[in-house]
Amino acid sequence: NLPLGVVTGIVGQSRMRVVVLGEAGHAGTVPMRMRQDALTGAAELMLLIEQNARENEDDGMVATVGRIEASPGATNVIPGRVGFSLEFRSSSDDRRKAAIEQIKADAQRIGIKRKLEFAFEPFHETSTTACTPALQALMEDAIASLGHQSIRLPSGAGHDAQVMAKLCPMAMLFVRCKGG
């Protein structure tokens, strides 16, 4: 008998494309000390992105790199350009925005060290949306009246409810599943 989840709010999201520019070169002839490898710079930043989100896990923060493209994409050529998608989700708009600013500062530091350029191109932003407390209480009462247990939890996924909250009071109920 898994508890029913009364949603406290829907996390905010920031999505962007990150572009790393270095210099393509022959894999066999460019010494390691002279490389401007966009892929290794991107990889270093991706590890810091993960670390940043883990440090903010108490806020429900998650960060995802979902797509990576390295150019020119040949096995014997140092990547001169890397593009990747980056998404941050968090229960706090302020903490999410601060995490992004930290990643931009990290990118600047990596760029100086590795002689790379980083560009961040935002393409989607959704603010954190709170559920209506009175509706949450009604849901909890209904669950209790049926002899079930309820828990409060944030929604890590975006929902149409974020749009509806601009029009009317909003709340959501999640049915928990094994392992989720």
Phi, psi and chi 1 to 4 in degrees:
 res  aa     phi    psi   chi1   chi2   chi3   chi4
   1 ASN       -   93.0 -171.8   16.7      -      -
   2 LEU   -80.3  143.6  -64.5  169.5      -      -
   3 PRO   -68.8  153.2   23.1  -29.5      -      -
   4 LEU   -89.2  139.9  -62.8  171.5      -      -
   5 GLY   -99.4  122.8      -      -      -      -
   6 VAL   -94.4  119.4  175.9      -      -      -
   7 VAL   -76.0  132.6  176.8      -      -      -
   8 THR   -87.5  -31.1   56.9      -      -      -
   9 GLY  -179.4  171.1      -      -      -      -
  10 ILE  -112.2  130.0  -55.9  168.3      -      -
  11 VAL   -64.5  151.4  -60.2      -      -      -
  12 GLY   -83.7  158.1      -      -      -      -
  13 GLN  -133.5  144.2  -55.8  170.4   21.7      -
  14 SER  -131.0  121.9  -62.0      -      -      -
  15 ARG  -119.6  141.7  -65.5  179.2 -171.9  162.3
  16 MET  -154.7  163.8   63.9 -159.8   77.3      -
  17 ARG  -102.9  139.2  -77.9  179.6  -79.2  -78.4
  18 VAL  -116.5  132.0 -179.9      -      -      -
  19 VAL  -119.7  130.7  176.2      -      -      -
  20 VAL  -116.4  124.3 -174.7      -      -      -
  21 LEU  -113.0  128.2  -63.0  174.8      -      -
  22 GLY  -129.6 -136.0      -      -      -      -
  23 GLU  -140.3  122.2 -174.2  174.0  -39.1      -
  24 ALA   -68.2  147.7      -      -      -      -
  25 GLY  -161.6  166.3      -      -      -      -
  26 HIS   -70.9  130.6 -168.0  -77.2      -      -
  27 ALA   -63.7  -25.5      -      -      -      -
  28 GLY   -96.0  -15.5      -      -      -      -
  29 THR  -114.6  -15.3   61.0      -      -      -
  30 VAL   -91.6  116.5  178.5      -      -      -
  31 PRO   -61.1  152.5  -18.1   28.6      -      -
  32 MET   -56.9  -39.7  -66.8  -57.1  -70.4      -
  33 ARG   -69.1  -15.7   69.7 -178.0 -179.8  -74.4
  34 MET  -104.5    0.3  -64.4  175.7   64.2      -
  35 ARG   -76.0  145.0  -67.2 -178.2  179.8 -145.6
  36 GLN  -122.6   67.2  -68.2  174.5  -92.2      -
  37 ASP   -81.4  108.4 -173.3  -29.6      -      -
  38 ALA   -64.3  -31.6      -      -      -      -
  39 LEU   -71.6  -41.5 -174.4   55.2      -      -
  40 THR   -68.7  -34.2   56.9      -      -      -
  41 GLY   -65.9  -41.6      -      -      -      -
  42 ALA   -64.5  -41.1      -      -      -      -
  43 ALA   -63.1  -41.3      -      -      -      -
  44 GLU   -61.8  -43.3 -175.7  175.0  -12.9      -
  45 LEU   -66.3  -38.4 -175.5   62.8      -      -
  46 MET   -61.8  -37.6  -72.4  176.4 -155.5      -
  47 LEU   -66.5  -35.9  -70.4  172.1      -      -
  48 LEU   -70.5  -32.7  -69.8  171.8      -      -
  49 ILE   -61.9  -47.1  -70.5  165.5      -      -
  50 GLU   -60.9  -45.5  177.8 -171.5   46.1      -
  51 GLN   -61.0  -43.2  178.2 -177.8  -28.8      -
  52 ASN   -58.8  -47.8 -172.4  -51.4      -      -
  53 ALA   -64.9  -39.8      -      -      -      -
  54 ARG   -63.6  -35.5  -73.9 -178.2 -174.6  -87.1
  55 GLU   -70.2  -18.8  -70.9  170.0   -1.5      -
  56 ASN  -110.5   20.8  -73.8  -74.1      -      -
  57 GLU   -63.8  -26.3 -149.8  166.1    3.4      -
  58 ASP   -63.5  -18.8   64.4  -40.3      -      -
  59 ASP   -93.6    0.4 -178.7   50.1      -      -
  60 GLY    78.2   15.8      -      -      -      -
  61 MET   -69.7  138.5 -175.5  177.2  -69.0      -
  62 VAL  -134.3  151.0  -66.1      -      -      -
  63 ALA  -135.4  138.1      -      -      -      -
  64 THR  -136.4  129.2  -55.8      -      -      -
  65 VAL  -100.9  110.9  172.6      -      -      -
  66 GLY  -101.7  -21.4      -      -      -      -
  67 ARG  -142.6  136.6  169.4 -176.0 -105.0  169.6
  68 ILE  -133.0  134.2  -56.0  169.7      -      -
  69 GLU  -132.4  119.4  -61.6  167.6  -15.8      -
  70 ALA  -108.1  135.7      -      -      -      -
  71 SER  -124.4  141.4  -62.9      -      -      -
  72 PRO   -82.6   -8.2   24.8  -27.9      -      -
  73 GLY    86.3   20.7      -      -      -      -
  74 ALA  -100.8  149.8      -      -      -      -
  75 THR   -67.9  -22.9   58.0      -      -      -
  76 ASN  -109.9   23.9   63.1  -16.6      -      -
  77 VAL  -130.2  130.3  178.8      -      -      -
  78 ILE   -65.2  127.4  -59.4  160.5      -      -
  79 PRO   -62.8  127.5  -22.5   34.2      -      -
  80 GLY   -97.2  -15.6      -      -      -      -
  81 ARG  -146.3  133.2 -178.2 -176.3 -170.7  -76.8
  82 VAL  -132.1  133.4  171.8      -      -      -
  83 GLY  -120.6  141.0      -      -      -      -
  84 PHE  -148.2  154.3   62.2   91.0      -      -
  85 SER   -88.2  147.7   65.6      -      -      -
  86 LEU  -138.7  130.6  173.1   56.7      -      -
  87 GLU  -132.1  130.7  179.0 -179.0  -76.7      -
  88 PHE  -112.6  137.6  -87.3   94.5      -      -
  89 ARG  -129.4  141.5  -65.5 -177.9 -174.2 -146.0
  90 SER  -160.0  154.6  174.9      -      -      -
  91 SER   -76.5  -11.6  -65.3      -      -      -
  92 SER  -125.2  121.1  163.9      -      -      -
  93 ASP   -60.9  -41.3  -69.3  -24.2      -      -
  94 ASP   -63.6  -43.9  -69.7  -20.0      -      -
  95 ARG   -68.6  -37.2  -75.9 -178.5   73.1  177.4
  96 ARG   -62.8  -46.2 -173.2  179.4   72.1 -104.8
  97 LYS   -66.2  -37.3  -70.1  173.9 -176.9  177.0
  98 ALA   -65.2  -38.7      -      -      -      -
  99 ALA   -63.2  -40.7      -      -      -      -
 100 ILE   -65.1  -42.2  -67.8  167.3      -      -
 101 GLU   -62.5  -37.9  -70.4  -52.9  -49.3      -
 102 GLN   -63.7  -41.4  178.3   60.5   53.5      -
 103 ILE   -65.7  -38.3  -69.4  -55.7      -      -
 104 LYS   -63.9  -39.6  -71.5  178.7  178.8  179.0
 105 ALA   -65.9  -41.0      -      -      -      -
 106 ASP   -60.8  -41.8  -69.3  -21.6      -      -
 107 ALA   -62.5  -40.7      -      -      -      -
 108 GLN   -63.2  -42.4 -175.3  175.0   16.1      -
 109 ARG   -63.7  -43.8 -177.3 -178.1   46.5   74.5
 110 ILE   -63.6  -41.4  -66.9  166.9      -      -
 111 GLY   -59.5  -42.6      -      -      -      -
 112 ILE   -65.1  -46.3  -69.1  167.6      -      -
 113 LYS   -63.7  -40.7  178.4  177.4   76.7  175.5
 114 ARG  -103.8    1.9  -66.9 -179.9  173.1  -88.8
 115 LYS    59.5   52.0  -62.4  179.8 -177.7  135.1
 116 LEU  -123.7  160.5  -57.8  170.4      -      -
 117 GLU  -115.2  138.8  -67.4  178.8   35.0      -
 118 PHE  -119.0  138.5  -72.8   79.5      -      -
 119 ALA  -131.1  138.3      -      -      -      -
 120 PHE  -115.4  124.3  -67.7   79.8      -      -
 121 GLU  -120.8   94.6  -55.7  164.0    3.2      -
 122 PRO   -66.2  142.7  -10.1   20.1      -      -
 123 PHE  -135.8   -4.2   64.2   86.4      -      -
 124 HIS  -157.5  132.9  177.8   78.8      -      -
 125 GLU  -141.5  126.6 -176.8   80.8   21.4      -
 126 THR  -130.3  129.0  -55.7      -      -      -
 127 SER   -76.3  153.6  -64.1      -      -      -
 128 THR   -61.0  138.2  -59.6      -      -      -
 129 THR  -124.3  123.8  -54.7      -      -      -
 130 ALA   -86.8  143.8      -      -      -      -
 131 CYS   -77.7  159.0  -67.1      -      -      -
 132 THR   -76.1  119.9  -55.6      -      -      -
 133 PRO   -56.6  -39.7  -27.0   35.8      -      -
 134 ALA   -63.9  -38.2      -      -      -      -
 135 LEU   -70.9  -35.5  -67.0  177.9      -      -
 136 GLN   -61.4  -43.6  -69.4  173.9  -58.2      -
 137 ALA   -63.4  -40.2      -      -      -      -
 138 LEU   -61.6  -41.9  -73.9  172.3      -      -
 139 MET   -64.1  -44.0  -73.6 -176.4  177.3      -
 140 GLU   -62.1  -40.6  -73.9  180.0  -33.7      -
 141 ASP   -63.1  -42.4  -70.1  -14.0      -      -
 142 ALA   -64.5  -41.6      -      -      -      -
 143 ILE   -63.5  -46.0  -67.1  166.5      -      -
 144 ALA   -63.4  -36.6      -      -      -      -
 145 SER   -66.1  -20.6   74.4      -      -      -
 146 LEU   -93.9    3.7  -64.1  171.2      -      -
 147 GLY    81.2   19.0      -      -      -      -
 148 HIS  -106.3  162.2  -64.7  -76.4      -      -
 149 GLN   -96.0  143.2  176.5 -173.2   15.0      -
 150 SER  -121.3  154.0   68.5      -      -      -
 151 ILE  -130.5  154.3   58.8  170.0      -      -
 152 ARG   -99.7  135.4  -73.0 -167.1  173.1 -138.2
 153 LEU  -153.0  150.5   71.5  161.1      -      -
 154 PRO   -81.5  155.7   29.7  -33.7      -      -
 155 SER   -92.5  121.7  170.7      -      -      -
 156 GLY   -81.1  -10.0      -      -      -      -
 157 ALA  -104.6  149.7      -      -      -      -
 158 GLY   -74.9  152.9      -      -      -      -
 159 HIS  -144.4  161.2  -65.5  -83.3      -      -
 160 ASP   -59.9  -22.5  -65.8  -17.5      -      -
 161 ALA   -59.3  -26.6      -      -      -      -
 162 GLN   -64.0  -38.0  -73.7  174.5  -60.2      -
 163 VAL   -73.4  -43.5  175.9      -      -      -
 164 MET   -62.3  -32.2  -66.0  -57.0  -63.9      -
 165 ALA   -61.9  -21.8      -      -      -      -
 166 LYS   -76.8  -17.9  -64.9  174.9 -176.1  174.5
 167 LEU  -103.8  -31.7  -58.1  172.0      -      -
 168 CYS  -160.9  168.4   60.7      -      -      -
 169 PRO   -58.6  147.1  -23.5   33.4      -      -
 170 MET  -140.8  142.2  176.1  -85.9  -63.3      -
 171 ALA  -151.4  162.2      -      -      -      -
 172 MET  -139.9  152.7  -65.6 -168.8  -38.3      -
 173 LEU  -125.4  128.6  176.2   71.5      -      -
 174 PHE  -109.5  136.1  -76.3  169.0      -      -
 175 VAL   -94.5  115.6  177.2      -      -      -
 176 ARG   -69.7  147.7  -59.8  -76.5  -61.7 -145.3
 177 CYS  -123.0  161.2   62.3      -      -      -
 178 LYS   -59.0  124.4 -177.0  178.1  179.0 -178.9
 179 GLY    81.5    7.5      -      -      -      -
 180 GLY  -147.4      -      -      -      -      -
